[in-house]
């Protein structure tokens, strides 16, 4: 599925799951080969030398060129994204709070340790907090329409975290997926990965999607059906079928990233 602006009545999960009769058979063999390529590539980068501290890599680090820091990394954008991520968890289980901002703040502050973002939220004056509340509520409207009512049988998981070690622990791959839908224990693949962003979909979106697909495949040893990003800023969904060429490109991008960052 290319990038598309969805009609308000379209449930993104239903659109991504597609026709069950058209799904390919479950792939449980590709993951082993991908890990072998990564380990061999990492050895070529390190020349067999060990790091004193692990190199931590996440989707924000994986680009096709140099590392880029954009507006989504600003404190306000990160804070907004963290709160909307809480609403993803609420809506995915059918809970629709009357005050989305208040519900998101309460849930987020309960589970989030003190740090830069919690301090930033506490330091907002009344006007800035009101602007953030209005902003989050607007994103919530778009998100609620897109998720609609999710049947229990679809096996929806939220905030699915991945932590993988490569090179004996010299590299740690980290990832968090807002939504994972479907199960990996059927004859055909049905798992869909969904990342929700509060920023417009841009050039880095596809690289992040490939990273999500790769880390999920390595963690579960099963290739997912699709990986997608939904923007609550624009109501746009972009999705890709997960196949070997996509995963192979993800491996190349990850090795490039590790090579650039190895000496840091």
VENRA-V78780 format. One line per field, one symbol per residue. ss: DSSP state (h for helix, s for strand, l for the rest). psi: psi as a letter, one per 30 degrees, with the letter a starting at -180 (. if undefined). A space follows every 10 residues. Layout:
ss->???
psi->???
This chain:
ss->lllsslllll lhhhhhhllh hhllsllllh hhhhhhhhhh hhhhhhllll llllssslhh hlllllllll hhhlhhhhhh hhhhhhhhhh hhlllllllh hhhhhhhhhh hllllhhhhh hhlllhhhhh hhhhhhhhhh hhhhhhhlll lhhhlsssss sssssshhhl ssssssssss sllllllsll lsssssslll llllhhhhhh hhhhhhhhhh lllllsssss sllllsssss sllhhhhhhh hhhhhhhhhh hlll
psi->klkkkklffk keeeeeeajf fgkllkjgfe eeeeeeeeee eeeeefggkl lekkjkklff fjlfblkkka fffleeeeee eeeeeeeeee efggkjkeje eeeeeeeefe fklkaeeeee effkleeeee eeeeeeeeee eeeeeeebkj keffikklhj kkjkklhgff kkkklkkekk kllgglelkg kkkkkkkglk kaffeeeeee eeeeeeeeef gkklelklkk jfefgkkkkk kjaeeeeeee eeeeeeeeef fef.
